[in-house]
Amino acid sequence: MASRKTAATGRATIGRADGGPLRLRHYCSMREAAPRTFKPGVAANRMRAIIVNDRKWVNGSTLRYAFFENRPGLAHLAGTEAQKKVFRDGLKAWVDLGIGLKFEEVPKRADAQLRIAFQRNDGHWSYIGRDVLDQGIDAATMNLDPTAGNFDWETAAHEIGHSMGLPHEHQNPKAGIVWNEEAVYAALAQPPNEWPREVTFHNIIRKINADTVQGSNWDKDSVMHYPFEAGLIESPPIYQVQPLQPAGGLSARDREWIRSFYPPLTAAAEPELPMLTARRFDVPAGGQINMLLKPKSSRYYRMQTFGDADVVAALFERTATEDLYLTADDDSGEERNALIRQRLHKGRTYVLRIRLYHASDMGETAVMWW
């Protein structure tokens, strides 16, 4: 890539090596829910462990997605088949990694956690991870803007990354980026973004909470990283004179990270848990245990954790084609243990999946059902 000055503005733009200009990128305006609050008395290390994990999905979940229908009142949100293919191609890049998180397209928005819109001139955006569950069934959780110059599978993969719980990589406080802030505000105020200062601050300059970042290295090639024109970044100083341009597609670290948090699920990773038998937690914070439950009679059962731990527990029924979500309980930040009470049926198999946020004493944390 080469950089040059535009005659009209004197502003650095990204250009091709042959001197031709590239159309400026229409950036993602990430939607974000209100920061999580905790009751007085929750220790700082416990809060940090919860915050870094609470937007991620329980591995083994199936995320259902739907597109808005082309009918009166919704036509401005509906997409063509070609536009839907852009989303599907972006999704395929993640799914082909063999991760434990599954996706299924469904015809009805009421049955979907992810609702994909193609509203023109609204920009690209998505909610983060499980924040999508707080949005009504008539509300989009992601938008891919067909009028934006970068309406492509990589942009779709970026927004899907948000839906899986990934933040913006260029806002990683471990990156060490020092912005030329006024140049950034001026650049993003122009087309195609036309952002006010507060939107630019939220999506570019603001550093995300260090407690929400996993790993220690900045990945400038991440699909979750924007490209930036020369002169918008003061440090590292190389980007004062050349643009920062990610390599394209999913980076090696994108692949490593998503496989570590949503690893493939194998039979060995899902042992049967006999009734009235305690299973101790043997995973680190952010890890997950998976157990098969095979009831001997049809009745209500209790599944409960024990010990000083913060978890989200989710129960699924295994069918011939999928693990069907039944219910869940999240006790993080609360002075109680996760408890699921559910009617189970003889002859069926159930999967109890528990994601650990934090444990004060791993040796004293366990789960049992009866």
C-alpha positions in Angstrom: 0.0 0.0 0.0 1.1 3.6 -0.6 0.0 6.8 1.0 -0.5 10.2 -0.6 -2.0 13.6 0.1 -5.3 14.7 -1.4 -5.1 18.0 -3.1 -8.5 19.1 -1.6 -7.8 18.4 2.0 -4.1 17.8 2.6 -5.3 14.7 4.5 -3.5 11.4 4.1 -5.6 8.7 2.4 -4.9 5.1 1.7 -3.8 4.4 -1.8 -2.8 1.5 -4.0 0.8 0.8 -4.8 0.2 1.9 -8.4 -0.9 5.3 -7.1 -4.6 4.9 -7.6 -6.9 5.8 -4.7 -8.8 3.3 -2.6 -12.3 4.2 -1.5 -12.2 5.2 2.2 -13.6 2.4 4.4 -17.0 2.6 6.0 -16.2 1.6 9.6 -18.2 -0.4 12.0 -20.1 1.6 14.6 -20.2 -1.0 17.3 -23.3 -1.2 19.4 -22.6 -1.7 23.1 -24.9 -2.2 26.1 -24.5 -0.4 29.3 -21.4 -1.4 31.4 -22.1 -4.1 33.9 -22.5 -3.1 37.5 -21.8 -5.1 40.6 -23.2 -5.1 44.1 -20.9 -3.6 46.8 -18.5 -6.1 48.2 -17.6 -8.0 45.0 -13.8 -8.2 44.9 -11.9 -6.5 42.1 -10.3 -9.7 40.8 -13.7 -11.4 40.8 -15.2 -8.6 38.8 -12.4 -8.7 36.3 -12.8 -12.4 35.7 -16.5 -12.0 35.2 -16.2 -9.0 32.8 -13.7 -10.8 30.5 -16.0 -13.7 30.0 -19.7 -12.7 30.5 -20.4 -11.7 26.9 -19.1 -15.0 25.5 -21.5 -17.8 24.6 -21.5 -21.2 26.3 -19.6 -23.4 23.9 -21.8 -26.0 22.2 -24.6 -23.4 21.8 -26.4 -23.1 18.5 -26.9 -19.5 17.5 -29.8 -19.2 15.2 -29.9 -16.3 12.8 -32.6 -14.8 10.6 -32.9 -12.1 7.9 -35.7 -9.5 7.9 -38.6 -10.2 5.6 -39.2 -8.1 2.5 -42.7 -6.9 3.5 -44.4 -3.6 4.3 -42.7 -1.9 7.3 -39.6 -4.1 7.1 -38.5 -3.8 3.4 -35.8 -1.2 4.4 -34.2 -3.9 6.5 -34.4 -6.8 4.1 -31.6 -7.9 1.8 -31.4 -9.5 -1.6 -30.1 -13.1 -2.0 -26.8 -11.7 -3.1 -26.5 -9.6 0.0 -27.4 -12.5 2.2 -24.6 -14.5 0.6 -22.2 -11.9 1.8 -23.2 -12.6 5.4 -23.1 -16.4 4.8 -19.6 -16.2 3.3 -18.4 -14.2 6.3 -20.0 -16.8 8.6 -18.4 -19.7 6.7 -14.9 -18.3 7.4 -15.5 -18.8 11.1 -17.5 -22.1 10.9 -14.9 -23.7 8.7 -12.5 -23.6 11.6 -14.5 -26.4 13.3 -15.4 -24.4 16.4 -17.8 -25.7 19.0 -20.2 -22.8 18.5 -22.8 -23.7 15.9 -25.0 -21.6 13.7 -28.3 -22.3 12.0 -30.3 -20.2 9.6 -34.0 -20.0 10.5 -36.9 -18.4 8.6 -38.6 -16.7 11.6 -36.9 -13.8 13.5 -38.8 -14.9 16.7 -36.7 -18.1 16.7 -33.4 -16.3 16.2 -30.8 -14.8 18.6 -29.1 -13.0 15.7 -31.3 -10.8 13.4 -29.5 -9.5 10.3 -30.5 -6.3 8.6 -29.3 -4.7 5.4 -30.4 -1.1 6.0 -28.9 1.4 3.6 -26.9 4.3 4.9 -26.9 2.9 8.5 -23.3 1.7 8.4 -22.0 -1.7 9.6 -22.6 -2.5 13.2 -23.3 -5.3 15.7 -23.9 -5.9 19.3 -21.3 -7.8 21.3 -21.9 -11.5 22.2 -24.7 -12.2 24.6 -25.8 -8.6 24.5 -27.9 -9.6 21.5 -30.2 -11.4 24.0 -31.3 -8.0 25.5 -32.7 -6.8 22.1 -36.4 -7.3 21.1 -37.4 -9.7 18.3 -38.2 -6.7 16.1 -34.8 -5.2 16.5 -31.8 -6.0 14.4 -28.7 -7.2 16.2 -26.4 -6.6 13.2 -26.5 -4.4 10.1 -24.5 -4.8 6.9 -24.9 -1.7 4.8 -25.0 -2.4 1.1 -24.2 1.3 0.3 -20.8 1.1 2.0 -17.8 0.6 -0.1 -16.5 -2.4 1.9 -19.7 -4.5 1.8 -17.9 -7.8 1.6 -17.4 -11.1 3.4 -14.5 -9.7 5.5 -16.8 -7.0 6.9 -19.4 -9.6 7.6 -16.8 -11.7 9.3 -15.9 -8.7 11.4 -19.5 -8.1 12.5 -20.0 -11.9 13.2 -16.9 -11.7 15.3 -18.6 -9.1 17.5 -21.6 -11.4 17.7 -19.4 -14.1 19.1 -18.0 -11.7 21.7 -14.9 -10.2 20.0 -14.2 -6.5 20.5 -12.3 -4.1 18.2 -8.7 -5.0 18.1 -7.5 -1.5 17.5 -9.0 -0.4 20.8 -7.0 -3.0 22.6 -5.2 -1.1 25.4 -2.2 -3.5 25.0 -1.7 -2.3 21.4 0.2 0.9 22.5 -1.5 3.0 19.8 -1.2 6.7 20.3 -3.7 8.6 18.1 -3.4 11.9 16.3 -6.8 12.5 17.8 -7.8 15.7 15.9 -6.7 14.1 12.6 -8.9 11.0 13.5 -11.9 13.2 14.3 -11.5 15.1 11.1 -11.1 12.0 8.9 -14.1 10.2 10.4 -16.3 13.3 10.1 -16.0 13.1 6.3 -17.8 10.7 4.0 -18.5 7.8 4.0 -18.7 7.7 7.8 -19.6 11.3 8.7 -19.4 10.5 12.4 -19.7 13.0 15.2 -16.9 13.2 17.7 -18.6 11.0 20.3 -19.1 8.2 17.9 -15.5 8.4 16.7 -14.3 8.4 20.3 -16.4 5.3 21.1 -15.4 3.3 18.1 -11.8 4.4 17.5 -10.0 6.4 20.2 -11.5 4.9 23.3 -9.5 2.1 24.9 -11.7 -0.8 25.9 -11.5 -2.0 29.4 -8.3 -4.0 29.9 -10.3 -6.5 31.9 -12.2 -7.5 28.7 -9.0 -8.3 26.7 -7.6 -11.8 26.6 -4.0 -12.4 25.6 -1.1 -9.9 25.6 -0.2 -9.2 22.0 -1.6 -6.7 19.6 -2.8 -8.3 16.4 -2.7 -5.6 13.6 -3.8 -8.2 11.1 -6.9 -9.3 12.9 -10.2 -9.2 11.0 -11.4 -7.2 14.1 -8.9 -4.4 13.3 -9.6 -1.5 11.0 -7.2 -0.2 8.4 -6.0 3.4 9.0 -4.6 6.1 6.8 -1.0 7.3 7.3 -0.9 10.1 9.8 -3.8 9.1 12.0 -1.5 7.1 14.3 1.4 8.9 16.0 2.8 5.8 17.7 4.1 3.3 16.5 5.8 6.0 14.5 5.9 4.0 11.3 2.2 4.7 10.8 2.9 8.4 10.6 4.2 7.9 7.1 2.5 4.6 6.0 -1.0 3.3 6.4 -1.9 0.5 8.8 -3.4 -2.1 6.6 -4.4 -5.6 8.0 -3.4 -8.5 5.8 -7.0 -9.5 5.1 -9.2 -12.3 6.2 -8.9 -14.1 9.5 -5.4 -13.8 11.1 -3.5 -16.6 12.7 -4.4 -15.1 16.1 -8.1 -14.8 15.2 -8.1 -18.5 14.4 -6.2 -19.4 17.6 -8.3 -17.3 19.9 -11.7 -18.4 18.6 -10.6 -22.1 18.8 -9.4 -21.6 22.3 -12.7 -20.1 23.5 -15.0 -22.3 21.4 -12.9 -25.5 20.9 -14.4 -28.4 18.9 -16.5 -30.6 21.1 -15.6 -34.3 21.1 -17.1 -37.4 22.8 -14.1 -37.4 25.2 -15.0 -33.8 26.2 -18.5 -34.9 27.2 -18.3 -37.7 29.8 -21.4 -39.0 31.5 -22.1 -37.6 35.0 -23.9 -40.2 37.1 -26.7 -38.8 39.3 -25.6 -37.8 42.9 -22.0 -37.7 41.8 -20.0 -34.5 42.3 -17.9 -33.3 39.3 -15.2 -30.9 40.4 -14.2 -28.0 38.2 -10.8 -28.7 36.6 -10.7 -25.8 34.2 -9.2 -22.3 34.5 -11.3 -19.1 34.5 -13.0 -18.9 31.1 -12.9 -22.7 30.7 -15.9 -24.9 30.4 -17.0 -28.4 31.5 -19.5 -30.5 29.6 -21.4 -33.5 31.0 -24.0 -35.9 29.7 -27.0 -36.6 31.9 -29.1 -39.8 31.4 -32.1 -39.8 33.7 -33.5 -43.2 34.8 -37.1 -41.9 35.2 -39.2 -39.0 33.9 -39.5 -36.3 36.6 -38.1 -32.9 37.7 -34.4 -32.8 38.5 -32.1 -30.3 40.1 -28.7 -29.4 38.7 -26.6 -27.2 41.0 -23.1 -25.9 41.5 -21.4 -25.8 44.9 -18.5 -23.7 46.2 -17.4 -20.1 45.8 -17.6 -19.7 42.1 -19.2 -17.6 39.3 -20.6 -19.6 36.4 -23.2 -19.8 33.7 -24.8 -23.2 33.5 -26.8 -24.2 30.4 -28.9 -27.3 29.8 -29.5 -28.8 26.4 -31.4 -31.9 25.1 -29.4 -34.0 22.6 -31.4 -34.9 19.5 -30.4 -36.7 16.3 -29.5 -33.4 14.7 -28.6 -30.9 17.4 -28.3 -30.0 21.1 -31.6 -28.2 21.8 -31.3 -25.4 24.3 -33.7 -25.8 27.3 -32.7 -23.3 30.0 -29.8 -21.7 31.8 -28.8 -19.9 35.0 -26.0 -17.3 35.5 -24.9 -16.7 39.0 -22.0 -14.4 38.3 -21.6 -11.5 40.7 -24.3 -12.9 43.0 -24.0 -14.6 46.4 -25.7 -17.8 45.3 -25.0 -20.9 43.2 -26.3 -21.6 39.8 -29.4 -23.8 40.0 -31.4 -25.4 37.2 -34.7 -27.2 37.9 -36.0 -29.0 34.8 -38.2 -32.0 33.9 -36.1 -34.6 32.2 -37.4 -37.7 30.4 -36.2 -41.3 30.7 -34.5 -42.6 27.6 -33.3 -39.1 26.5 -29.8 -37.6 26.8 -29.1 -34.1 28.1 -26.0 -32.0 28.1 -25.1 -29.8 31.0 -22.5 -27.2 30.0 -20.9 -24.9 32.6 -18.7 -21.9 31.7 -16.5 -20.9 34.7 -16.0 -17.1 35.2 -14.1 -17.2 38.5 -13.5 -19.6 41.4 -12.0 -18.6 44.8 -10.9 -22.2 45.4 -10.9 -24.6 42.5 -10.7 -27.6 44.8 -13.9 -26.7 46.5 -16.0 -26.1 43.4 -18.3 -28.8 41.9 -21.6 -29.6 40.3 -24.1 -32.4 41.0 -27.6 -33.4 39.8 -30.3 -35.3 41.6 
